Structures are given as C-alpha cells and as structure tokens.
C-alpha cells in the first residue's frame, strides 16, 4: 500500500481530534502567568497562531481558517510577517526551534486603511482592517483543525459575550504566552470604523492579562471565529470612566473576499509547489508525524 498525503491527513486529524477531546479542560480565569491557564487556552483554541518577524520575534496573532491560510488584521500583514508559529502555548525564540513555517505570501484587502489616533477620535480611520497570511505547502490542517468561521454582521453581535484569544508578553521578558479576555459587545460610536464592533471588558470577569496582548487575535463567539482584534487588548480606555475596551473587525462582510483570495493563489507559490521535490515532501511528512506524536503524548 502506498502512503499518500490523503492517508496521512486522515490519520493525523483522527489523532489530533481524539487528543483534543480527551485533554480539553475548562479554562481558568486567574493569573495569566499560571501555566494551567496558558495550557488550557492552547488546548481550547489550537488554531490560534503567532506571526513572527524575519528574526523570529513575535509581532502579531492570527487564526487558522483553512489548510493554508491564516486570518489576521490588516495592520499585522503590513508588519510583513515571515514565520507562522503553531502548536505553542508559550514561546521564546532562544528556546523554541520547532513548530514554525515560512510565510509564502500575504494579502491585504484593497480598501485597507488604518490610521487610528486614539487621542482624537474625530480623525480616526479604520476601513477593512483585515488580512490573510498563506503558508507553503497547504498543510496547516495536518496540525490542527481550522477554526469554525461565523458569518455574522455587527448588528447580529449585539449584547453578545466575545472572547479575544492571542499572544502577549509575560513581564519584561521576551517570552510570550497565550492569553484571553472576555468582552461585552457594545456598538461603536465612530461611523468611520467600518464593519466594526466594540467590546467593553467584563468587570466581573477576572482579567487574564498583565500587559497588552493580541493584536490581530481571533475574536470568538462561543466556538465560532467572528472577528479580529484591531488594537492590542488593554490599550484603549474610556479615561473618564476607567473602562477598558477594544475594537473588533467583524469578518462576516469579508467572507466573499476571503473565499476569492483563497481560490486565487499567488502565481509564484503555484510554481514553487509544482517544482517541490519528493525529498522535501518526505521530510515535511516526517516532521508532521513527529510533531503530532509529540503533541499527543505530552
């Protein structure tokens, strides 16, 4: 019997799914430096990834939505990410050396504008703050099942509880870890923030971060990915009330653009895929198997 990518994909998805079902924990809401909290987040939201620079420093968060694409904010794409960090609850570039894939190319929405001046809300502009990051070859779903993408508009998220999940620094070190924060959705008052909702941090929900985190991070409504954080969590506040909030780009209106972008891959990437050698494919297959076994047995 010849071992094909289809057989390997099915086998690995079964392994990952069984592992996630048996190891899933309820997420605590305590100290963000607590390893149990960090590990529980990694298990509950395995599709959350880190976007790294050319020097492998963390710059943004994103969420896997298909076998080769990651959804993030447009401002994150403008930072020119070079690597994708998978299956990692905590990361330090001096320690972690695996679970990385090179970025093949990125896409920004054609109407993207991001010029957020929080000191003067009358001059802020934020249009179509959404972007995609693609890897080569299309293997992301070999490692984790992609997020369920929810088709919602801003009006449909009224009064909903939203949770942002992303990476943030721990203390003054260069170590980052998964963190999250719950928000109570409220309408954004600025009409220049297109397809956006705002979220006010739950006052009764234990704060799960110490420093700002999660720009470009997935915003969840239950098990569905419904938005992307436009600004780092913990940076915006209503100073007169002492209330922290954030702005989320709702992805429902952009689903046609996402679908079109995924169906029209970069020409250079197509050529690279065709010219890929069997040896490279074999090495990648071995890496996939080793990473899945390591994840399952840990």
C-alpha positions in Angstrom: 0.0 0.0 0.0 1.4 3.4 -1.0 1.2 6.0 1.8 -0.4 9.2 0.4 -0.9 12.6 1.8 -4.6 11.8 2.0 -4.0 8.8 4.2 -1.6 10.8 6.4 -4.0 13.7 6.7 -6.9 11.5 7.8 -4.7 9.6 10.3 -3.3 12.8 11.8 -6.7 14.5 12.1 -8.0 11.5 13.9 -5.1 11.6 16.4 -5.4 15.3 16.9 -9.2 15.2 17.3 -9.1 12.4 19.9 -6.3 14.1 21.8 -8.3 17.4 21.9 -11.5 15.7 23.1 -9.8 13.8 25.9 -7.5 16.5 27.1 -9.8 19.6 26.8 -10.0 21.5 30.1 -12.2 24.3 31.4 -10.2 27.5 31.1 -9.4 29.2 34.4 -9.6 32.9 34.7 -6.8 33.6 37.1 -3.1 34.7 36.8 -2.1 34.9 33.2 1.4 33.6 34.2 -0.3 30.4 35.5 0.8 27.5 33.3 -2.5 25.7 33.7 -4.3 28.8 32.3 -1.9 29.0 29.3 -2.0 25.3 28.5 -5.8 25.2 28.7 -6.0 28.1 26.2 -3.7 26.2 23.8 -6.0 23.2 24.0 -9.3 25.1 23.7 -8.1 27.2 20.8 -5.5 25.2 18.9 -6.0 27.2 15.7 -4.5 30.4 17.3 -1.1 31.1 15.9 1.7 33.6 16.3 3.1 35.6 13.5 6.9 36.2 13.6 9.3 38.6 12.0 12.3 37.7 9.9 14.3 37.5 13.2 11.6 35.2 14.7 10.4 37.9 17.1 6.6 37.9 17.8 4.7 40.7 16.1 1.0 39.6 15.9 -1.6 36.8 16.4 -3.8 35.1 13.8 -6.2 32.2 13.4 -6.1 29.3 11.0 -9.2 29.2 8.8 -8.1 26.7 6.1 -5.3 24.3 5.2 -3.1 27.1 4.0 -4.4 30.4 5.2 -4.4 32.4 8.5 -6.8 35.3 9.2 -5.4 38.4 11.0 -5.7 42.1 10.9 -4.6 44.2 8.0 -2.2 46.1 10.3 -0.5 42.8 11.1 0.0 42.0 7.5 1.6 45.4 7.0 4.2 44.4 9.5 5.5 41.8 7.0 5.4 38.5 8.9 7.9 35.9 7.8 7.0 32.9 10.0 3.9 31.2 11.5 4.2 29.7 15.0 1.9 26.7 15.5 1.0 24.5 18.5 2.7 26.7 21.0 1.3 27.8 24.4 4.5 29.8 25.3 7.3 31.0 23.1 10.8 32.3 23.4 12.9 32.4 20.3 16.0 31.4 22.3 14.3 28.2 23.4 11.6 27.2 20.8 13.0 26.0 17.5 10.2 23.9 16.0 6.6 24.4 15.1 7.4 27.1 12.6 6.5 27.5 8.9 7.7 30.1 6.5 5.1 32.6 5.2 4.7 32.2 1.4 2.8 35.5 0.8 0.2 37.8 2.3 -2.9 39.6 1.1 -4.4 42.9 2.3 -7.9 44.0 1.5 -7.9 46.6 -1.3 -9.9 49.0 0.9 -7.5 48.7 3.8 -6.9 51.9 5.7 -5.6 52.0 9.3 -4.9 55.3 10.9 -6.1 55.1 14.4 -5.3 58.2 16.5 -6.9 57.4 19.9 -6.1 60.9 21.3 -8.5 62.4 18.8 -11.4 60.1 17.8 -12.7 62.6 15.2 -9.8 61.9 12.9 -9.5 58.1 13.2 -9.9 56.0 10.1 -10.2 52.2 10.0 -11.5 50.6 6.8 -11.3 46.9 6.0 -8.7 46.2 8.6 -8.3 42.5 7.6 -5.6 40.4 6.0 -4.6 36.9 5.1 -1.3 35.0 5.6 -0.5 32.0 3.5 2.0 29.2 4.0 3.5 26.7 1.6 2.7 23.9 1.2 -1.0 23.8 2.2 -0.7 21.7 5.4 -2.0 23.7 8.3 -4.9 21.4 8.9 -2.4 18.5 9.3 -1.5 20.0 12.7 -4.8 21.4 13.9 -8.4 21.6 12.7 -9.1 25.1 11.4 -11.5 27.4 13.3 -15.2 27.5 12.6 -15.8 30.8 10.9 -19.0 32.5 11.8 -21.0 34.5 9.3 -22.1 37.5 11.4 -22.6 41.2 10.8 -22.1 43.8 13.6 -25.8 44.1 14.3 -26.1 40.4 14.9 -23.5 40.5 17.7 -25.4 43.0 19.8 -25.0 42.4 23.5 -23.0 39.2 22.9 -20.1 37.9 25.0 -17.0 37.9 22.9 -13.6 36.5 23.8 -10.3 37.6 22.3 -7.5 35.0 22.4 -4.0 35.9 21.5 -0.3 36.0 22.4 1.1 38.6 24.9 4.4 39.1 26.7 4.9 37.9 30.2 6.5 40.6 32.3 9.6 42.4 31.0 11.0 39.2 29.3 10.8 38.4 25.6 8.6 35.3 26.4 5.1 35.4 25.0 2.2 33.2 26.0 -1.5 32.7 25.1 -3.9 35.0 27.0 -7.5 35.9 26.7 -10.1 38.4 27.7 -13.9 38.5 27.7 -15.8 41.5 26.3 -19.3 42.6 26.4 -20.2 43.8 22.9 -21.4 47.4 22.5 -22.0 49.4 19.4 -19.0 51.5 18.2 -19.9 55.2 18.1 -17.4 56.2 15.4 -19.0 55.8 12.0 -15.6 55.7 10.4 -14.9 52.3 11.8 -16.3 50.2 9.0 -17.8 46.8 9.9 -16.6 47.0 13.5 -18.0 46.3 16.9 -16.6 47.5 20.2 -16.2 45.4 23.3 -16.0 46.5 26.9 -14.1 44.3 29.3 -16.3 42.4 31.6 -15.8 43.9 35.1 -16.9 40.7 36.7 -14.6 38.6 34.7 -11.1 38.1 36.1 -8.6 39.9 34.0 -6.4 37.4 32.3 -3.5 39.6 31.1 -0.9 41.8 32.7 0.4 43.6 29.6 -1.2 44.5 26.3 -1.7 41.5 24.1 -3.3 40.0 21.0 -3.3 42.5 18.1 -4.8 40.5 15.2 -6.1 37.9 17.5 -9.3 35.9 16.8 -12.5 37.1 18.5 -14.7 34.2 19.4 -18.5 33.9 19.9 -18.7 30.5 21.6 -16.8 28.1 19.2 -17.0 30.4 16.2 -14.4 32.9 15.0 -16.4 36.1 14.3 -13.9 38.9 14.3 -10.3 40.1 14.6 -8.9 42.4 17.2 -8.0 45.8 15.6 -5.9 47.1 18.5 -3.9 45.3 21.3 -6.1 44.3 24.2 -5.5 46.6 27.2 -4.5 49.8 25.3 -7.9 51.6 24.8 -9.8 53.0 27.7 -12.6 55.5 28.5 -10.5 57.7 30.7 -13.4 59.5 32.4 -14.9 56.1 33.4 -11.8 54.0 33.8 -13.3 51.3 31.5 -11.1 49.4 29.0 -12.4 48.4 25.6 -11.3 47.2 22.2 -12.3 47.4 18.6 -13.1 44.3 16.6 -13.3 43.9 12.8 -16.3 41.7 12.1 -15.4 39.2 9.4 -18.9 38.3 8.1 -18.9 41.1 5.4 -15.4 39.9 4.2 -16.2 36.2 3.7 -16.6 36.6 -0.1 -13.2 38.4 -0.3 -11.6 35.7 1.9 -13.0 32.9 -0.3 -11.9 34.6 -3.5 -8.4 35.2 -2.1 -8.1 31.5 -1.1 -9.2 30.4 -4.6 -6.6 32.6 -6.4 -3.2 31.6 -5.0 -0.1 33.6 -5.8 1.4 32.5 -9.1 4.9 32.2 -7.6 3.6 29.9 -4.9 2.0 27.7 -7.6 5.3 27.4 -9.4 7.1 26.6 -6.1 4.5 23.9 -5.4 5.0 22.3 -8.8 8.8 22.3 -8.5 8.9 20.9 -5.0 11.0 17.8 -4.8 9.9 14.4 -3.4 12.7 14.6 -0.8 11.3 17.9 0.6 7.8 16.3 0.8 9.2 13.3 2.6 11.0 15.5 5.1 7.8 17.5 5.7 5.8 14.3 6.2 8.2 13.1 8.8 8.1 16.5 10.6 4.3 16.4 10.6 4.2 12.9 12.1 6.8 13.7 14.8 5.0 16.9 15.8 1.6 15.2 16.1 3.0 12.3 18.1 4.8 14.8 20.4 1.6 16.8 20.9 -0.5 13.7 21.5 1.9 12.2 24.1 2.5 15.4 26.0 
